[in-house]
Structures are given as C-alpha cells and as structure tokens.
Amino acid sequence: MLFIENEHMELKLELTEETKKEIVAFANTTGGKVILGVDDDGEVVGLKDATDVQLRLTNMIRDTIKPDLTMFVSYEQRKSDDKDILIVHVQSGTQRPYYISSKGLSPSGVYVRQGTSSAPASNEFIRKLIKETDGDSYESKRSLQQDLTFIQTQEEFRKRQLEFAENQMVSLGMVMAYPRIYSNVAFLLSDQCTFTTKVAIFQGVTKEVFKDRREFGGSLLKQLNDVYEYIDLSNRLRAEISGLLRIDRRDYPEVAIREALLNAIVHREYSLSSSTLISIMEDRIEFVSVGGLVTGVTLEDIKLGVSICRNEKLAAIFYRLRLIEAYGTGIAKMMSSYINAPVKPEIAHTENAFRITLPNLNVGSFDLLMPRSPQEQWIMNWVQERKVIGRKEVQAGLGISQTYAGKLLRELVQRNELKSIGVGKKTQYIRSDGSRAKM
C-alpha cells in the first residue's frame, strides 16, 4: 500500500523528537494522523516493535506537550504489506493553542498545519487561538509568557500579612489549576510584565519643553509604588503666612493622586500595548490610560459612582491588598478631595482612551505666596534695589552655573514675580506688575 502526505496526513519513518511538532500542529488546526513506519515517499518500511513505539509516544505527548492532549490522541496498530505500522489519530483540541512545554507559548513552541508540513505559528495566530478558547477577557487568557516570577507581589502580600502560595494564586485567577498555566493577570503582577507607565514633567503649562521623564516597568504593584513616589516629589508644599497663622497646602491632594493613579492602572485596557501616560505641568497633572469606558457605562454613571470593572480579577487582587475599595468609590474620593477648592478634577474619554486631569490647587493663589528660596530672595532684593537684572549678574552674584541661573530666573517668571525684556543673551528681568508687593 502506498501512502501520500497531505494536509491531514504526516508520514514518519520512525519516532523522533520532531514527531511531537506534528502532533501539536494537528491539534492546533483541524486534526489529522501521523503514520509511523512509512518513509517520505509513502513506502511502508515497518516498525520493529510498534507497541514500544506507542508507549514512548504516549509518554512524550503526556510529558512534553501542554495543555494535556492525551484525551485527543488515539492509536491504531496495523499491518501493511505484512509490516507493522502505527497510526496516530489526533483530534483538534479544545484547549488550543497546544505547545511544546520547553518552548512555551511562542512561535518556537506552537505549530500549525500548513499544507503538507507543520510550521511555527505567528504571535497573532497564537493570540487568535487563545481568544477563541479563553474568550475576550484579557486577564483570564493564558499568558504568552509562562516563565514568571513574583518577587514584588510576594513582598506586597507579606507586608499585609497575607498568604501568597499556590492555592491563593489559583483562587485569585493567576493560575489555571488544570492545566497549570499562568493567566494574563499573573503576567501583569509578575516581575516580567512588559506594560509600562511613562511620566513626564514639563516646563510651564504646555507639553513643549521636558524637564524630566521616566518610564516605570515591572509588576503593576511595583509600578504603583514607584510612580506614586516619583509624582510625590513634584507635589510641592506651599505656605501662606497671615499674621501668626501659617497655612500649608500641597499642590495636589494626596488622595486624588492615589485614586487617579489606581484608576489608570486597574481599569486600563491591557489588550492594547500602549503605555499609561502621566503628564505633570505647572497647573495640572494628566493621567491617560488606554481603553475607553466599559460598554454600557457613561461618563455620568462614573461620576455617580457606578462601577463596572474591565479587569475584575486584577481589581479583586488590589482589593485584597486593601489598595482599593469594592464599590467604585475612587472617583468619588478624588472629587471630594477638591470639595472646597475653586477648581475641580476633569474626566474625559474617547473610544480608546480615558483621561483624568487634576488641577494644581496653588496656581493663582498660593503660587505667588510660596516662600522663596534664599537664592530667589537674593534675586528679588537685587531687582528691588536696581530695578533690573540679567543672567550674568545672577551667575556672578550667587556663584552658580549659567544653566542654574537661567533656571532660577525662568521659575520666577513662571510665578509672575519677574518678567523678561529682550531676547537671547541680552535678556533682562524686571519686576512683574503681577508680583507680590511685599519683598
């Protein structure tokens, strides 16, 4: 009998490591059969011990292919031309994509049938198979990366005296108990997480000139801590002296920063690869996360406290860590922190993005009453006495660099205490009409 390879039939002279690629490929597509004991030309050569080959192949499939494929594979020992062959019937599996465990959910581990050969699947096709099997929820799908560690997450659980072991990971949706595979929510909390948060500090009130910028990666819990600490460095404490009374106030309520940051991390759409963006200007902070509103929810619903969570498992973990509350109170807390302020947070959204803007409480009020540094006071004293000052006078008088002298003068201009006259090297500075009278 002469066999011919086709889309649903693969011929193998003997059992080799390559055989499992053919098994995986058939399981990931429409099924097929592998015939052992037949060469590429279709001639029957036969197997010396078909029973032994079947046993070794069964062990190979059980030990080296994930998820478990054994229930979708059956065997048929047959004689052809008086020679023993083994026909391996492979059905299309229900837990696709199947992959070689040592290679993981990557093109080198996932194979599909293309014509008469088996080929590595593309990342796009792997995601398509995962979506077909696991549904649309990103956090519930299988992670493409399975070699994960959780150093930061373990530390966060330890600090709160919470257990973080296999049972907890299963109950939190981080691990699928059968087969044991990490989900995407585990990937988000792993040290290998590739999603990032980008923070930029701008000069003035526009996004034209950078003063500093950073990108934070790793576990979302690490990003939460690192980004909050970085933003807090820009949350200045300003003071007004009125008689014997000193009034201190930060530029932004700490609770507002915390809730806006948590919202950006917990509720963003992680099926999109863009970073979470945070922009800090003199008069505001903007938090922009990808993913618009969840279907069925309006902006008015959000402001009223309606909470339909896009990432339920991630939110449950943050709740367990006591980082958020269960009933969508974050936006309400943020708004309440501005309750007696003349300015309010703003929320805007498009189909694919969500933005929270926190206004600086001290712009236009405390901003002019902020205590000056000794260097700034020296500059203002000079202007009080001599009416005008230039960068060279500041540099020489304070013994500082040209760059730092320019920075001090620009900051005083931004606070409306000085205004500039001229351009370039000839620029000079005089008191602004809007500056405070008391020197």
BELSULGI-V314369 format. One record per residue. RES is the residue in three letters. NEAR is the number of other C-alpha atoms within 10 Angstrom. Layout:
res=[RES/RES]
near=[NEAR/NEAR]
This chain:
res=[MET/LEU/PHE/ILE/GLU/ASN/GLU/HIS/MET/GLU/LEU/LYS/LEU/GLU/LEU/THR/GLU/GLU/THR/LYS/LYS/GLU/ILE/VAL/ALA/PHE/ALA/ASN/THR/THR/GLY/GLY/LYS/VAL/ILE/LEU/GLY/VAL/ASP/ASP/ASP/GLY/GLU/VAL/VAL/GLY/LEU/LYS/ASP/ALA/THR/ASP/VAL/GLN/LEU/ARG/LEU/THR/ASN/MET/ILE/ARG/ASP/THR/ILE/LYS/PRO/ASP/LEU/THR/MET/PHE/VAL/SER/TYR/GLU/GLN/ARG/LYS/SER/ASP/ASP/LYS/ASP/ILE/LEU/ILE/VAL/HIS/VAL/GLN/SER/GLY/THR/GLN/ARG/PRO/TYR/TYR/ILE/SER/SER/LYS/GLY/LEU/SER/PRO/SER/GLY/VAL/TYR/VAL/ARG/GLN/GLY/THR/SER/SER/ALA/PRO/ALA/SER/ASN/GLU/PHE/ILE/ARG/LYS/LEU/ILE/LYS/GLU/THR/ASP/GLY/ASP/SER/TYR/GLU/SER/LYS/ARG/SER/LEU/GLN/GLN/ASP/LEU/THR/PHE/ILE/GLN/THR/GLN/GLU/GLU/PHE/ARG/LYS/ARG/GLN/LEU/GLU/PHE/ALA/GLU/ASN/GLN/MET/VAL/SER/LEU/GLY/MET/VAL/MET/ALA/TYR/PRO/ARG/ILE/TYR/SER/ASN/VAL/ALA/PHE/LEU/LEU/SER/ASP/GLN/CYS/THR/PHE/THR/THR/LYS/VAL/ALA/ILE/PHE/GLN/GLY/VAL/THR/LYS/GLU/VAL/PHE/LYS/ASP/ARG/ARG/GLU/PHE/GLY/GLY/SER/LEU/LEU/LYS/GLN/LEU/ASN/ASP/VAL/TYR/GLU/TYR/ILE/ASP/LEU/SER/ASN/ARG/LEU/ARG/ALA/GLU/ILE/SER/GLY/LEU/LEU/ARG/ILE/ASP/ARG/ARG/ASP/TYR/PRO/GLU/VAL/ALA/ILE/ARG/GLU/ALA/LEU/LEU/ASN/ALA/ILE/VAL/HIS/ARG/GLU/TYR/SER/LEU/SER/SER/SER/THR/LEU/ILE/SER/ILE/MET/GLU/ASP/ARG/ILE/GLU/PHE/VAL/SER/VAL/GLY/GLY/LEU/VAL/THR/GLY/VAL/THR/LEU/GLU/ASP/ILE/LYS/LEU/GLY/VAL/SER/ILE/CYS/ARG/ASN/GLU/LYS/LEU/ALA/ALA/ILE/PHE/TYR/ARG/LEU/ARG/LEU/ILE/GLU/ALA/TYR/GLY/THR/GLY/ILE/ALA/LYS/MET/MET/SER/SER/TYR/ILE/ASN/ALA/PRO/VAL/LYS/PRO/GLU/ILE/ALA/HIS/THR/GLU/ASN/ALA/PHE/ARG/ILE/THR/LEU/PRO/ASN/LEU/ASN/VAL/GLY/SER/PHE/ASP/LEU/LEU/MET/PRO/ARG/SER/PRO/GLN/GLU/GLN/TRP/ILE/MET/ASN/TRP/VAL/GLN/GLU/ARG/LYS/VAL/ILE/GLY/ARG/LYS/GLU/VAL/GLN/ALA/GLY/LEU/GLY/ILE/SER/GLN/THR/TYR/ALA/GLY/LYS/LEU/LEU/ARG/GLU/LEU/VAL/GLN/ARG/ASN/GLU/LEU/LYS/SER/ILE/GLY/VAL/GLY/LYS/LYS/THR/GLN/TYR/ILE/ARG/SER/ASP/GLY/SER/ARG/ALA/LYS/MET]
near=[7/10/16/14/17/14/16/19/22/27/25/20/18/18/16/10/9/9/18/20/23/25/30/29/27/29/28/26/19/15/21/21/21/23/25/26/24/26/18/13/11/18/17/24/19/22/20/13/11/20/14/11/17/20/10/13/18/16/13/14/19/15/12/15/24/24/20/18/23/15/10/14/18/14/15/13/15/14/13/16/13/10/15/20/27/24/20/21/20/26/20/20/23/14/18/23/29/29/28/21/15/11/15/19/23/17/18/16/20/28/29/26/26/16/12/14/16/19/17/18/22/15/14/10/15/23/18/15/18/21/18/15/16/16/12/12/15/20/24/23/22/25/24/18/18/18/11/15/16/17/13/18/19/16/15/16/14/12/10/11/10/14/12/16/9/12/11/13/17/17/12/18/21/27/23/17/14/9/11/12/20/24/22/26/25/30/27/21/25/23/20/18/19/14/19/19/23/15/22/18/20/18/17/18/13/13/13/9/11/14/12/11/13/11/14/19/20/21/24/25/20/20/20/19/11/15/20/16/12/13/19/15/8/15/18/13/14/17/18/17/12/8/6/6/8/10/11/13/16/17/22/22/18/14/15/21/20/20/20/23/21/19/22/23/24/22/22/25/24/22/13/12/11/14/20/22/18/24/19/28/21/19/16/17/22/20/22/25/27/25/21/18/23/15/8/7/13/13/12/9/12/18/16/13/15/16/17/17/17/20/18/17/19/25/21/19/19/17/13/16/16/11/14/20/14/14/11/18/17/23/21/15/17/21/17/16/16/18/11/8/11/8/13/18/20/12/16/13/17/11/10/13/16/20/21/21/20/26/23/22/21/22/15/12/10/19/18/20/17/17/15/12/10/9/15/16/13/15/24/22/13/17/17/14/8/10/12/18/21/20/22/17/15/23/16/12/14/13/10/13/14/13/10/13/22/15/13/17/22/18/15/21/18/16/20/18/20/25/19/17/13/9/8/7/9/10/12/19/22/20/21/16/11/12/17/12/9/5/8]
